[in-house]
Amino acid sequence: MDRLMKWMTEKFAPRLEAFTKNVWVDSIQEAIMVALPMIFIGSLITLVSILNNYFPGMPDLTPITTFSFGLLGIFIAFLTPYMVMQKKDRHKIKLIAGATGLSLFMMLLKPKISDDGTIQFLLERFGPSGMITALLVGILVALVMNMFNRFSWFKKDTKLPEFIVDWFDFLVPIGLILMFGWVLIYQLDFDIFELIVNVFKPLNTISQSLAGFVLFNFIGVVLYSFGVSPWVMTPIFYSIWIPAIEENAALAAQGLEPVNINTFETFFSGWVGVGGLGATLPLIIWFLFAKSKKLNSIGKATIVPSLFNINEPVIYGAPIAFNPILMIPMWINGLITPIIVYMVLDSGLVDIPAKVYQLWYTPIGLSTYILSGLKGLILLAVVLLIIFVVWFPFFKVYDLQELKKEKERADLQEG
């Protein structure tokens, strides 16, 4: 264990941290983060729509979801190149880079244009199903724009106004990018969406299996236990979760059974992320009964944010990160909990979530009931009981250690 801790501390964690701070990776994460409010508004509409079960006369608010969450691909196509240019201090071209990303993305949607000028798009391609395409478009646009950053048709001492110079200098990268899209769509009749579906089909299949579901959670838990924020996995996780819940919602709307278990809703709103990634809420409750003043104080300070699935304070404050006594139970829960949840949902004992509900900060229990009703709450009770049991012996060992340290410090002060 000591050798593993040393390797993770000195080798793995620093390298991963350096990777996540890379401009390109950081920009993708930032683009998704900026777009989150548009996902949240779709979740809020889902929450409001539940009232239709009790007040049938309420107006249909689903168009709000369609034109927020349902346009996620467009937002990412604009934001990704914009964020890259911003982080590289290319402020003059960040807006045009975003606009170019949007333009190329729209072209790659492969709309049908009739002789009378009518354009027909497949609406589903604008949303989560277009997220991977949008990310690829954004990266491509950012690469080209970055390559041509120092290119200019004019000498530095030109007398022309700066905005005129910028207009002409932007023509080359924009022209190359859109020419690339034109060749793909109108000359080669290439459908990038079909290609991405075929490429990601094996990954989607694996991610929706028991092994994939457990692996998704465990990777995030292990990284978090070494102090690496789970947001580093956002581009990968969201590219699986968001299309998966969108497909579930579409199936439910047709009266069919949802099929995807590996969704954001299952992880953070239902059962797996009790108090945040790593299921730390039960540990904090145990801290409230700690004999150690330190742990008792941490419990009191972190209980409220943990109820809203915010557990950074306890991860870094207890700490759990780089603390073998608390890392081990976090890993155990990271394996046991998703196995139980997957098997119960797959068996049909509890309904698979089919509502777009990205409000991860909703208190656990309330969100579970919204997603799966009373049966979902029963599963949550079972999961909570197991998590409490797993945390308890490790909590006791840590509590005794901290209590011993406190007594030793007190004895030194008295002496």
C-alpha positions as CSV (number, residue, x, y, z in Angstrom):
1,M,0.0,0.0,0.0
2,D,2.9,2.4,0.8
3,R,4.5,1.8,-2.6
4,L,1.1,2.4,-4.3
5,M,0.6,5.6,-2.4
6,K,4.1,6.8,-3.2
7,W,3.7,6.1,-6.9
8,M,0.2,7.7,-7.0
9,T,1.5,10.8,-5.1
10,E,4.8,11.3,-6.9
11,K,4.1,10.0,-10.4
12,F,0.4,9.5,-11.4
13,A,-1.4,12.4,-9.7
14,P,1.0,15.1,-10.9
15,R,1.0,13.8,-14.5
16,L,-2.8,13.6,-14.5
17,E,-3.0,17.1,-13.0
18,A,-0.7,18.4,-15.7
19,F,-2.9,16.7,-18.4
20,T,-6.1,18.2,-17.0
21,K,-4.5,21.7,-17.0
22,N,-3.6,21.3,-20.7
23,V,-5.3,24.2,-22.6
24,W,-7.2,21.8,-24.9
25,V,-8.5,19.5,-22.2
26,D,-9.3,22.4,-19.9
27,S,-11.2,24.2,-22.7
28,I,-13.4,21.2,-23.4
29,Q,-14.2,20.9,-19.7
30,E,-14.9,24.6,-19.5
31,A,-17.2,24.5,-22.6
32,I,-19.3,21.8,-21.0
33,M,-19.4,23.6,-17.7
34,V,-20.6,26.8,-19.4
35,A,-23.3,24.8,-21.1
36,L,-24.5,23.2,-17.9
37,P,-27.2,25.8,-17.1
38,M,-28.9,24.9,-20.4
39,I,-28.9,21.3,-19.2
40,F,-30.2,22.3,-15.8
41,I,-33.1,24.3,-17.3
42,G,-34.2,21.2,-19.1
43,S,-34.1,19.3,-15.8
44,L,-36.2,22.0,-14.1
45,I,-38.8,21.7,-16.8
46,T,-38.8,17.9,-16.2
47,L,-39.4,18.6,-12.5
48,V,-42.3,21.0,-13.3
49,S,-43.8,18.5,-15.7
50,I,-44.3,16.1,-12.8
51,L,-47.1,18.4,-11.7
52,N,-49.0,17.4,-14.8
53,N,-49.8,14.2,-13.0
54,Y,-51.8,16.2,-10.5
55,F,-52.8,19.2,-12.5
56,P,-53.6,17.9,-16.1
57,G,-54.5,21.4,-17.3
58,M,-51.0,22.7,-17.1
59,P,-49.4,24.0,-20.3
60,D,-46.9,21.8,-22.2
61,L,-43.4,23.2,-21.4
62,T,-41.4,20.6,-23.3
63,P,-40.4,23.1,-26.0
64,I,-38.3,24.8,-23.4
65,T,-36.4,21.6,-22.9
66,T,-36.1,21.2,-26.7
67,F,-34.6,24.6,-27.1
68,S,-32.2,24.3,-24.2
69,F,-31.0,20.8,-23.4
70,G,-32.0,19.8,-27.0
71,L,-29.5,22.2,-28.5
72,L,-26.5,21.1,-26.5
73,G,-24.5,20.2,-29.6
74,I,-24.8,23.8,-31.0
75,F,-23.6,25.3,-27.7
76,I,-20.6,23.0,-27.5
77,A,-19.6,23.6,-31.2
78,F,-19.5,27.4,-30.4
79,L,-18.0,27.2,-26.9
80,T,-15.1,24.8,-27.5
81,P,-13.1,26.9,-30.0
82,Y,-14.1,30.0,-28.2
83,M,-12.7,28.7,-24.9
84,V,-9.5,27.5,-26.5
85,M,-8.9,30.9,-28.1
86,Q,-9.7,32.6,-24.8
87,K,-7.2,30.5,-22.8
88,K,-4.5,31.1,-25.4
89,D,-5.2,34.8,-25.2
90,R,-6.3,35.0,-28.8
91,H,-9.1,37.4,-27.8
92,K,-9.5,39.0,-31.3
93,I,-10.5,35.7,-32.9
94,K,-12.4,33.9,-30.1
95,L,-15.8,35.1,-31.2
96,I,-15.2,34.4,-34.9
97,A,-13.7,31.0,-33.9
98,G,-16.9,30.2,-32.1
99,A,-19.0,31.3,-35.0
100,T,-17.0,29.2,-37.4
101,G,-17.4,26.2,-35.2
102,L,-21.2,26.8,-35.2
103,S,-21.1,27.2,-39.0
104,L,-19.2,24.0,-39.6
105,F,-21.3,22.0,-37.1
106,M,-24.5,23.2,-38.9
107,M,-23.1,22.1,-42.2
108,L,-22.1,18.7,-40.9
109,L,-25.7,18.2,-39.7
110,K,-26.2,17.4,-43.4
111,P,-29.6,19.2,-43.8
112,K,-31.8,18.6,-46.8
113,I,-32.2,21.8,-48.9
114,S,-35.1,21.8,-51.3
115,D,-35.3,23.8,-54.5
116,D,-37.6,26.4,-52.9
117,G,-35.0,27.1,-50.3
118,T,-36.6,25.1,-47.5
119,I,-34.0,23.6,-45.1
120,Q,-34.8,20.4,-43.1
121,F,-32.7,19.4,-40.1
122,L,-32.9,16.4,-37.9
123,L,-33.7,18.0,-34.6
124,E,-32.1,15.1,-32.6
125,R,-28.7,15.9,-34.1
126,F,-28.7,19.4,-32.5
127,G,-28.8,17.9,-29.0
128,P,-26.8,15.4,-27.0
129,S,-26.5,12.9,-29.9
130,G,-24.5,15.6,-31.6
131,M,-22.2,16.3,-28.7
132,I,-19.2,14.2,-29.9
133,T,-19.5,15.8,-33.4
134,A,-19.6,19.2,-31.8
135,L,-16.5,18.5,-29.7
136,L,-14.6,17.3,-32.8
137,V,-15.7,20.4,-34.7
138,G,-14.7,22.7,-31.9
139,I,-11.2,21.1,-31.7
140,L,-10.7,21.2,-35.4
141,V,-11.7,24.9,-35.7
142,A,-9.5,25.8,-32.7
143,L,-6.5,24.0,-34.3
144,V,-6.8,25.7,-37.6
145,M,-7.5,29.1,-36.0
146,N,-4.5,28.7,-33.8
147,M,-2.2,27.7,-36.7
148,F,-3.2,30.9,-38.6
149,N,-2.9,33.2,-35.5
150,R,0.2,34.9,-36.8
151,F,-0.7,34.8,-40.5
152,S,-1.5,38.2,-42.1
153,W,-1.8,39.5,-45.7
154,F,-0.5,42.8,-44.5
155,K,2.7,44.3,-43.1
156,K,2.7,45.4,-39.5
157,D,3.0,49.1,-40.5
158,T,0.0,49.0,-42.8
159,K,-2.2,52.1,-42.7
160,L,-5.4,50.1,-43.0
161,P,-7.7,50.1,-40.0
162,E,-7.2,47.1,-37.7
163,F,-10.7,45.7,-38.2
164,I,-10.2,45.6,-42.0
165,V,-6.9,43.7,-41.6
166,D,-8.6,41.3,-39.2
167,W,-11.4,40.7,-41.7
168,F,-9.1,39.7,-44.5
169,D,-6.8,37.7,-42.3
170,F,-9.7,35.6,-40.9
171,L,-10.8,34.7,-44.5
172,V,-8.1,32.0,-45.0
173,P,-8.7,29.8,-41.9
174,I,-12.5,30.2,-42.1
175,G,-12.4,29.4,-45.8
176,L,-10.3,26.3,-45.2
177,I,-12.6,25.1,-42.4
178,L,-15.8,25.5,-44.4
179,M,-14.2,24.1,-47.6
180,F,-13.4,21.0,-45.5
181,G,-17.1,20.7,-44.5
182,W,-18.2,21.3,-48.1
183,V,-16.0,18.5,-49.4
184,L,-17.2,16.1,-46.8
185,I,-20.9,16.8,-47.1
186,Y,-21.5,17.9,-50.7
187,Q,-18.7,16.1,-52.6
188,L,-18.2,12.9,-50.7
189,D,-21.7,12.6,-49.3
190,F,-20.2,11.8,-45.9
191,D,-22.3,11.5,-42.8
192,I,-20.1,12.1,-39.7
193,F,-23.0,11.3,-37.4
194,E,-23.4,7.8,-38.7
195,L,-19.6,7.3,-38.4
196,I,-19.5,8.4,-34.8
197,V,-22.5,6.2,-33.9
198,N,-20.7,3.2,-35.4
199,V,-17.4,4.1,-33.8
200,F,-18.9,4.6,-30.3
201,K,-21.4,1.8,-30.5
202,P,-19.0,-0.7,-28.8
203,L,-18.1,1.9,-26.1
204,N,-21.8,2.6,-25.5
205,T,-22.5,-1.1,-25.3
206,I,-19.7,-1.7,-22.8
207,S,-20.7,1.4,-20.7
208,Q,-24.2,0.1,-20.4
209,S,-23.1,-3.3,-19.2
210,L,-22.6,-4.2,-15.5
211,A,-18.8,-4.1,-15.9
212,G,-18.9,-0.7,-17.7
213,F,-21.3,0.8,-15.1
214,V,-19.1,-0.3,-12.2
215,L,-15.9,0.8,-14.0
216,F,-17.4,4.3,-14.7
217,N,-18.0,4.8,-11.0
218,F,-14.8,3.2,-9.8
219,I,-12.5,5.2,-12.0
220,G,-14.0,8.4,-10.8
221,V,-13.9,7.3,-7.1
222,V,-10.2,6.3,-7.4
223,L,-9.2,9.5,-9.0
224,Y,-11.1,11.5,-6.4
225,S,-9.5,9.6,-3.6
226,F,-6.1,10.8,-4.9
227,G,-7.3,14.4,-5.0
228,V,-8.0,14.6,-8.7
229,S,-11.4,16.2,-9.4
230,P,-13.9,13.9,-11.2
231,W,-14.6,16.8,-13.6
232,V,-11.5,15.6,-15.5
233,M,-13.6,12.8,-16.8
234,T,-16.5,15.1,-17.8
235,P,-16.0,14.9,-21.6
236,I,-16.0,11.1,-21.6
237,F,-18.7,10.7,-19.0
238,Y,-21.1,13.2,-20.4
239,S,-20.7,11.9,-24.0
240,I,-22.1,8.6,-22.6
241,W,-24.6,9.9,-20.0
242,I,-26.4,12.6,-21.9
243,P,-27.3,10.6,-25.1
244,A,-28.2,7.7,-22.9
245,I,-30.8,9.5,-20.8
246,E,-32.1,11.3,-24.0
247,E,-32.7,7.8,-25.5
248,N,-34.4,6.7,-22.3
249,A,-36.7,9.7,-22.4
250,A,-37.5,9.1,-26.1
251,L,-38.4,5.5,-25.4
252,A,-40.6,6.4,-22.5
253,A,-42.4,9.0,-24.6
254,Q,-43.2,6.1,-27.0
255,G,-44.5,3.9,-24.2
256,L,-41.5,1.7,-24.3
257,E,-39.2,0.7,-21.5
258,P,-35.9,2.6,-21.0
259,V,-32.8,0.5,-21.5
260,N,-29.8,2.6,-20.4
261,I,-28.8,2.3,-16.8
262,N,-25.5,4.2,-17.0
263,T,-26.8,7.8,-16.9
264,F,-26.0,10.9,-14.9
265,E,-29.4,10.4,-13.1
266,T,-28.4,7.0,-11.9
267,F,-25.1,8.2,-10.6
268,F,-25.8,11.5,-8.9
269,S,-29.5,11.8,-8.5
270,G,-30.6,8.3,-7.7
271,W,-28.4,5.9,-5.7
272,V,-24.7,5.8,-6.4
273,G,-23.6,9.3,-5.5
274,V,-25.0,9.5,-2.0
275,G,-23.6,12.9,-0.8
276,G,-21.4,13.2,-3.9
277,L,-19.0,10.9,-5.8
278,G,-17.7,8.2,-3.5
279,A,-20.9,8.1,-1.4
280,T,-19.5,10.1,1.5
281,L,-22.7,11.3,3.2
282,P,-22.8,8.3,5.6
283,L,-19.2,8.9,6.6
284,I,-20.0,12.5,7.5
285,I,-23.0,11.3,9.6
286,W,-20.6,9.0,11.4
287,F,-18.3,12.0,12.0
288,L,-21.1,13.7,13.9
289,F,-20.7,10.9,16.5
290,A,-16.9,11.0,16.6
291,K,-15.1,11.3,19.9
292,S,-12.3,13.3,18.1
293,K,-13.1,17.0,18.2
294,K,-11.5,17.4,14.8
295,L,-13.7,14.8,13.1
296,N,-16.8,16.0,14.9
297,S,-16.2,19.5,13.8
298,I,-15.6,18.4,10.2
299,G,-18.9,16.5,10.3
300,K,-20.8,19.6,11.5
301,A,-19.1,21.8,8.9
302,T,-19.7,19.4,5.9
303,I,-23.1,17.9,6.6
304,V,-25.1,20.6,4.9
305,P,-23.1,20.8,1.6
306,S,-23.0,17.0,1.5
307,L,-26.8,16.8,1.7
308,F,-26.7,18.7,-1.6
309,N,-24.1,16.3,-3.0
310,I,-21.2,18.7,-2.6
311,N,-18.4,16.7,-0.9
312,E,-15.2,18.5,-1.8
313,P,-15.0,19.9,1.8
314,V,-14.9,16.4,3.3
315,I,-12.7,14.9,0.5
316,Y,-10.0,17.5,1.1
317,G,-10.9,18.4,4.7
318,A,-11.1,15.1,6.6
319,P,-9.1,14.3,4.5
320,I,-10.2,11.3,2.5
321,A,-7.8,12.1,-0.4
322,F,-4.4,10.4,0.2
323,N,-5.6,9.0,3.4
324,P,-5.4,5.1,3.2
325,I,-7.8,4.6,6.1
326,L,-10.6,6.4,4.3
327,M,-9.6,5.7,0.7
328,I,-10.2,1.9,1.1
329,P,-13.8,2.1,2.2
330,M,-14.4,4.7,-0.5
331,W,-13.1,2.2,-3.1
332,I,-15.2,-0.6,-1.6
333,N,-18.3,1.4,-1.8
334,G,-17.3,2.4,-5.3
335,L,-17.5,-1.2,-6.3
336,I,-20.4,-2.6,-4.2
337,T,-22.9,0.2,-4.7
338,P,-23.0,0.3,-8.5
339,I,-23.2,-3.5,-8.6
340,I,-26.3,-3.6,-6.4
341,V,-27.9,-0.7,-8.2
342,Y,-27.2,-2.1,-11.7
343,M,-28.6,-5.6,-10.8
344,V,-31.8,-4.2,-9.2
345,L,-32.5,-1.8,-12.1
346,D,-31.6,-4.5,-14.7
347,S,-34.0,-7.0,-13.1
348,G,-36.9,-4.5,-13.3
349,L,-37.4,-4.3,-9.6
350,V,-36.9,-0.6,-9.8
351,D,-37.6,1.6,-12.8
352,I,-34.7,2.7,-14.9
353,P,-34.6,6.6,-14.9
354,A,-36.2,8.0,-18.0
355,K,-36.4,11.7,-17.0
356,V,-33.8,14.3,-17.9
357,Y,-32.8,15.3,-14.4
358,Q,-29.3,16.8,-14.2
359,L,-30.0,18.6,-10.9
360,W,-27.2,16.9,-9.0
361,Y,-27.6,19.3,-6.1
362,T,-31.1,18.2,-5.3
363,P,-31.0,16.4,-1.9
364,I,-30.7,12.7,-2.2
365,G,-34.0,11.0,-1.6
366,L,-36.1,13.7,-3.2
367,S,-34.3,13.3,-6.5
368,T,-34.5,9.5,-6.1
369,Y,-38.3,9.7,-5.6
370,I,-38.7,12.0,-8.6
371,L,-36.8,9.5,-10.8
372,S,-38.1,6.1,-9.6
373,G,-40.9,6.7,-7.0
374,L,-41.3,4.6,-3.9
375,K,-39.5,1.6,-5.2
376,G,-36.5,3.8,-5.8
377,L,-36.5,5.0,-2.2
378,I,-36.5,1.4,-1.0
379,L,-33.4,0.7,-3.1
380,L,-31.8,3.9,-1.7
381,A,-32.5,2.7,1.9
382,V,-30.8,-0.6,1.2
383,V,-27.8,1.1,-0.5
384,L,-27.5,3.6,2.4
385,L,-27.5,0.7,5.0
386,I,-24.7,-1.0,3.2
387,I,-22.6,2.2,2.8
388,F,-23.0,3.0,6.5
389,V,-21.8,-0.5,7.4
390,V,-18.8,-0.3,5.1
391,W,-17.7,3.1,6.4
392,F,-18.1,2.3,10.1
393,P,-15.0,0.2,11.0
394,F,-12.7,2.5,9.1
395,F,-14.3,5.5,10.7
396,K,-13.8,4.0,14.1
397,V,-10.1,3.3,13.4
398,Y,-9.6,6.9,12.1
399,D,-11.5,8.4,15.0
400,L,-9.3,6.5,17.6
401,Q,-6.2,7.7,15.8
402,E,-7.3,11.3,15.8
403,L,-8.4,11.1,19.4
404,K,-5.0,9.7,20.4
405,K,-3.3,12.6,18.6
406,E,-5.5,15.1,20.4
407,K,-4.8,13.6,23.8
408,E,-1.0,13.6,23.1
409,R,-1.2,17.3,22.1
410,A,-3.2,18.1,25.2
411,D,-0.6,16.3,27.4
412,L,2.2,18.2,25.8
413,Q,0.5,21.5,26.4
414,E,-0.1,20.6,30.1
415,G,3.5,19.4,30.4
